[in-house]
Amino acid sequence: MLERRTRVLVADDSETILLLLRTRLEIEGLEVTTAANGQAALDAVAAMGDEGPDVILMDAMMPGVSGLDALKDLRKAGSEIPVLIVSAHQERDATDSVELDVSGFIRKPIDFDDLLRRIQDLVPDPA
């Protein structure tokens, strides 16, 4: 029987960052879905249903529904999906998201080795 791959949802308004993260994470064997803004991320989580992502990488600052607003909506809906906030403004976003049950912060530019370690720490090995 094949092991289920770890599913990651990446939400960022930069097409370049989405492409870089998708490419690098897929090379590492992860299954990646992308969203160009917070609303698209919420829609993707809803569309995935019970097969939703194992972890979400969410840019804090996006037009329309920001990453932090999307996270608020996820938590209000009862979602416990681990979320890593990705931001160039880590300190400010940390202050803004204390009550949102954020699983951690990744500073831009992204250290991919650190990112992979954090994802591995958040997603239990399938047994």
Buried (B, 14 or more C-beta within 10 A) or exposed (E): EEEEBBBBBBBBBEEEBBEBBBEBBEEBEBBBBBBBBBBBBBEBBEEBEEEBBBBBBBBBBBEEBBBBBBBBBBBEEEBEBBBBBBBEBBEEBBEBBEEBEBBBBBBBEBEBEEBBEBBEEBBEEEE
